[in-house]
Amino acid sequence: MDIKRAKQEIIDAVKAYLIRDEDGEYLISAIRQRPVLLMGPPGIGKTQIMEQIARECKIGLVSYTITHHTRQSAVGLPFIREKKFGGETFSVTEYTMSEIIAAVYEKMEQTGLLEGILFIDEINCVSETLAPAMLQLLQCKTFGNQRVPEGWLIVAAGNPPEYNKSVREFDTVTLDRIKLIQVEADYRVWREYAYRAGIHPSILSYLELKKENFYRMETTVDGKMFVTARGWEDLSQFLYACGRIGKKADREVVRQYLQHWKVAKDFANYLELYEKYKKDYGLERIAEGIYTESAIERVKCAPFDEKLSVVGILSGKLGELFCRAYAEDAYVTRLFEYLKQYRECRDLEQVIRQEQEDYERLRKAELLSKMEHKIWRRVTEMLEAYRLLLLKEHLEGEEAFQRVREEFQKAVRRREELTERASEGLEHGFDFMEAAFGSSQEMVSFLTELNTGYYSSWFLRENDCGRYYQYNKGLLFDERQEAILEQLDAIEDHLERGIK
């Protein structure tokens, strides 16, 4: 299955394992809560979805890459203890607490989250001395004589043997005690994640043209050549940094991330074209309604690949506007929630303390995304700015609240400005698309980008756009109808061949 379905399967397991009966006991006993084992090729996001699952389910997460551990750190160190049995004293070997089990208890104390996921990565690549302990963990939820705390699920991940020479196969006894999920790379699913994660537009535009280059693992006479989802994401971050420092990412730089020389060469060449298209068509300013007739005529005559690249670049620019509008809306919404508390208690100091406690609790529990961290920090800074303003103007009571309310309206207007800018950018985008392509396949691609992007989908749900609904209803319906007819024709041909 794809990584999106695997993520949902784990979320469902979390909910099922943590549900309690009327007596407050877990409905599924700990011994029946099978550990989940994710098996799939490297770099497709197995580790990353665990962070997402923990945030969405609001539970703790402790992660370990087990290949970095020795038997002593995983199981604990032996020590001698005197015990009496049948009136005689014996020296008995016991073990200190496993570092991994201790980390779970520490997480519980730090965050107050009593339920969570213990994630063990590369579990089938452990050393020979540690392999029995890993089997014990999966079968009995224990390391040595230390048990994983109640309410904590075990999720493990590993790579199939064709990707790692160090892989150890699990026996039937172990496999019969786990939930095995086989995961495969899927560009369509990764693309949904990529839009929300802000993957560099050049990468998304390229992969729309060369989907086959999203994930490749090949063995040649020169050794292994590969490109993974992880490689694309890390390259994306570097491309953004290059833009900041004015550095060009050439073929050699790209090969440091995409270790498949043909793909690296192809993308490096495309990156040059990408920058050229941005400049030649003035794509950075189309969202402002600024473009020339010559640009329209040129793109009309361009090859199909170039047209799709133009659509991808335009979609990427609009995506930036949608993302800013989303972040501003989330910021204003959260700030408003604390101002409602201020309205009720009329004590801004108390509200600030509450907001800081809420933020610290979520931060320590690692339940915040990078964007959410920024939003919380902005709320903290603004509440503190309100406090300083009231001190400076010597305001209290109702006067103080009304003054804060006036200041809050500035944030509301800022949100409206960014929303309006995004709406205007979308309208200008449709102007350009209509002039250049009309109701063509390129317009379908443009609509697909809008429907796929997390922030564009959010924006279109929250704000009206007549032309989006017009084209979405018409073109995409026609496309679906055509696909259905093609499927029916294929079935009919198959039946006819069967009859003959």
Buried (B, 14 or more C-beta within 10 A) or exposed (E): BBBBEBBEBBBEBBEEBBEEEEEEEBEBEBEEBBBBBBBBBBBBBBBBBBBBBBBEBEBBBBBBBBBEBEBBBBBBEEEEEEEEEEEEEEEEEEBBBBBBBBBBBEBBEEBEBEBBBBBBBBBBBBBEEBBEBBBBBBBEBBBBEBEBBEBBBBBBBBBEEEBBEEBBEBEEEBEEBBBEBEBEBBBEBBBBBBBBBBBBBBBBBBBBBBEEBBBBBEEEEEEEBBBBBBBBBBBBBBBEEBEEEEEEBEBEBBBEBBBBBEBBBBBBEBBEBBEEBBEBBBBEEBBEEEBEEEBBEBBEEBEEEBBBBBBBBBBBBBBBBBBBBBBBBBBBEBBEEBBEBBEEEBEBEEBBEBBBEBBEBBBBBBBBEEBBEBBBEBBBEBBBEBBEBBEEEEBEEEEBBEBBEEBBEEBEEEBEEBBEBBBBBBBBBBBBBBBBBEEBBBBBBBBBBBEBBBBBBBBBEEBEBEBBEEBBEEBBEEBEEEEEEEEEEEEEEEEEEEEE
